[in-house]
Amino acid sequence: MLQPITNAVPVATGDGPAIESRRGRQARILLTNRLCERRVEERTKFYDSKVDGLYVSITTSGAATFFLQAHDPFAGKSRCLRLQPYVRDLFTVDDARAASYAVRVRLAKGEDVFGQDRRAKTLKVKQGKTVSDLAERRITFMQKLERKADGEMRPIIESWRNVASHLRRLVVPTLGKRLAADVTPSDVATLLNAIMTGTHGGKLSIANARHARRAIGGLYRWAREPGQDYVPPSCDPTANLPELPHEHPRSRVLSADEIKILWHGLDRADMPWDRRTRLGLKLCLVTMLRSWELLGMRCSELADLDGTHPRADIPTVRVKRRRPIQQPLSSLAVELIKEAITNDKQTFVFAGRFGGDSPLERKSMSAALRGSKNRDGSVRTAGICDLLGLKPFTPHDLRRTSATLAGDLGFSDGAIAKCLDHMTKRDENGARLPSVTGKVYNLSRRLTEKRMVLDGVAAALREIVGDVESSDEDMKAVA
């Protein structure tokens, strides 16, 4: 039985004590596999007499690891390079000597062996992150501010809150504890199927599956970027995944009867939702603007309200495609806006509950339509749809309803698209336009054409809700 070494005189070194010769130098002995299997009472180094700089470091637990001490020409000093642990029949003393010779050959050829080793160790640590850790790093990165084309400082990914929600709610609960580099396309496919069948996420949802897939793809594209290197360049768990089922687009359009019920219902005094929110719903139907383009509107963005060409100038920061919108305002829209502005000190048209210095919440209109619930699932405040007996709809459905009214009035798809701030790819004659034309060269707001459409919609709405006299005046303006 091998006896533990107890008579070694230790000399303090970087990796532990070593046997000392009479002249104070580290003693060199012939390394053997038997020596590597010895037990020691404290961590000990044994230097090989056959290969200069090769030594084995043995810990008290019996683990033996080979190192090579050599001169690093790039650093100008001696460094230690870790080779491999001793494993019987797999990596022995002879293998360590062969590896040492190979390292010295690479050094002689001018390779930065020690630098490559440091980078490999750093990369190994970075690629040992879990999906949860990477997701939080990605969310932090998306929130960093950068100067946009309009000169404002905004987050790198302006929709970072939605992406963060998709990662934390849909991805992390299932894949969060897995090493990011170990996630496979099969793992992602299993997650997406669970979301689509309702076994993960709480409800069956193809849209959530699309959000999850997009969030995972963005996470790994970012993680593979040079300088990030959190996963190998070939690691893409969203590659070659099957197409998700087709998601039918929403087609909810309010009928004339429903518009009338909604319009007069929003004026009821017993309605539990704030008057400003109800005015916002009306204005959404009248102007075709998106929710945040509307609710974030400042009084300073309104022009010529008492003149003949009133309009709202929506800045790029609130526009989906990050291009400014000049939206003409019909007489009906002006009436609603003037009702919403209650004092001259009001900053926002639809002031929030804390006063005029902050707008209504972005989702206030959708929350008012569907209502609110308590934690136990019971109804806290009934929604407008339930109170008026209407089939559920969203604020975006009001845009679609308004566009449908414009189409029924005979306006062209191109004119309606301009009011909706949709990029048109064809001219009035149906000929296809280069994409650069609309993005760079043709920056005309087509205010006259848009004003005709929106005035026509306002006239139709007045006729539906019973304001016939004002409707006649609007129709004369359209003509």
Number of C-alpha atoms within 10 A of each C-alpha: 4 9 8 12 12 10 7 14 11 16 16 9 10 7 14 15 20 23 19 15 12 7 7 9 11 17 16 21 13 12 20 12 15 10 15 22 16 18 21 17 13 17 19 25 26 22 24 19 14 12 17 15 17 26 25 26 22 28 19 14 11 15 17 23 20 27 22 24 16 19 16 17 16 12 11 8 9 11 14 17 19 14 19 16 18 22 15 12 8 8 16 17 23 12 16 23 21 11 17 23 16 12 19 16 12 13 17 10 9 11 16 14 16 21 13 11 13 12 11 12 12 12 16 14 11 15 20 17 18 20 26 21 16 23 25 15 13 20 19 12 15 18 16 13 14 13 11 13 9 12 8 12 12 14 16 15 15 14 11 17 13 11 23 18 15 21 27 17 15 24 26 19 14 17 18 18 13 16 17 26 20 14 17 14 16 12 14 21 18 11 20 24 17 18 24 20 15 14 12 19 17 10 13 16 18 20 15 18 25 19 19 24 24 15 21 23 16 14 21 25 15 18 25 17 13 9 8 13 16 24 25 15 13 8 19 20 21 20 11 8 12 9 7 15 11 8 10 7 6 10 9 15 19 20 12 16 11 15 20 18 16 21 19 12 17 21 12 10 9 8 16 14 20 14 17 23 24 23 20 23 25 20 23 24 25 26 27 25 23 19 22 16 21 22 28 20 22 21 17 12 14 20 15 12 18 9 8 10 15 18 22 22 17 21 16 16 16 19 16 13 11 13 15 18 21 19 25 28 27 26 24 22 23 19 13 16 21 12 12 20 18 13 10 8 10 18 18 22 28 28 24 19 13 9 13 20 13 17 20 24 17 14 12 19 25 18 18 21 23 18 19 15 13 9 8 6 8 9 12 11 16 17 22 24 18 13 15 15 12 15 10 13 16 16 22 18 18 25 22 19 22 26 26 17 22 23 16 12 13 11 17 13 14 19 21 22 14 19 26 20 21 13 13 18 15 14 10 11 6 9 9 11 12 10 13 10 12 15 11 8 9 10 11 8 16 15 16 10 16 22 22 21 29 28 28 25 30 27 27 24 23 19 17 19 17 13 13 15 11 16 24 15 14 23 16 12 15 15 9
